[in-house]
Amino acid sequence: MHKNRTCVDYNLRTTQYSGRVEDSYENSMMLFNNLEWMTTNEAAAYLRKSTNAIRTAVCRGHIKARKFRRRLYFKRSELDRLIETSTTIGG
């Protein structure tokens, strides 16, 4: 294993090669439960949207993001609150 790779990267990679979907799902849920701040890709996976949809929602002001070193970061509790307070329009 390379020095600059984290244990999380290694765990996700090994579950992908193991072929068991249940294990990779459980590991990804554990990963999301431990994250307070998410990148755009992680937030997109968490909300089950595309990264472009996340960026569009940020530009429209629907999702609050913080920028650090040219990257967007999202707080998991704010994403959860966004889902909990959303309402359905139409039929």
C-alpha positions in Angstrom: 0.0 0.0 0.0 1.2 3.5 -0.8 2.2 5.9 2.0 -0.3 8.6 1.0 -3.4 6.4 0.9 -5.6 6.3 3.9 -7.2 3.3 5.6 -10.6 4.4 4.3 -9.4 4.2 0.7 -8.0 0.8 1.3 -11.2 -0.5 3.0 -13.4 0.8 0.1 -11.0 -0.8 -2.4 -11.0 -4.2 -0.7 -14.8 -4.3 -0.4 -15.1 -3.5 -4.1 -12.9 -6.5 -5.0 -14.6 -8.8 -2.6 -17.7 -8.9 -4.7 -20.2 -8.8 -1.8 -22.6 -5.9 -2.2 -23.8 -6.0 1.4 -20.3 -5.4 2.8 -19.5 -2.5 0.5 -22.9 -0.9 1.3 -22.3 -1.2 5.1 -18.8 0.2 4.8 -20.0 3.1 2.7 -22.7 3.9 5.3 -20.1 3.7 8.1 -18.0 6.1 6.1 -20.8 8.6 5.6 -21.8 8.3 9.3 -18.3 9.3 10.4 -18.0 12.3 8.0 -19.0 15.7 9.3 -17.7 17.5 6.2 -18.2 16.1 2.7 -16.7 16.9 -0.7 -18.9 17.4 -3.7 -18.6 13.8 -4.8 -19.4 12.5 -1.3 -22.4 14.8 -1.0 -23.6 13.7 -4.4 -23.4 10.0 -3.4 -25.1 10.8 0.0 -28.0 12.6 -1.7 -28.0 10.2 -4.6 -27.6 13.0 -7.1 -25.0 13.9 -9.7 -22.2 16.2 -8.9 -23.5 18.6 -11.5 -26.9 18.7 -9.8 -25.2 19.5 -6.5 -23.2 22.3 -8.1 -26.4 23.7 -9.7 -28.2 23.6 -6.3 -25.3 25.5 -4.7 -25.5 28.2 -7.4 -29.2 28.5 -7.0 -28.8 28.8 -3.2 -30.7 25.6 -2.3 -27.6 24.0 -0.7 -25.2 25.8 1.5 -21.5 25.1 0.8 -18.1 26.3 2.1 -15.2 26.8 -0.2 -11.7 25.9 0.9 -8.7 25.9 -1.5 -11.0 25.9 -4.6 -13.1 23.0 -3.3 -16.7 22.9 -2.1 -17.4 21.3 1.3 -20.8 20.4 2.7 -21.8 19.8 6.3 -23.7 16.5 6.7 -26.1 17.9 9.3 -27.1 20.6 6.9 -27.7 18.1 4.1 -29.8 16.0 6.5 -31.8 19.1 7.5 -32.4 19.9 3.8 -33.9 16.5 3.2 -36.0 16.6 6.4 -37.5 20.0 5.6 -38.2 19.4 1.9 -41.8 19.1 0.8 -43.3 17.5 -2.2 -45.0 19.7 -4.7 -47.5 18.3 -7.2 -49.0 15.0 -7.4 
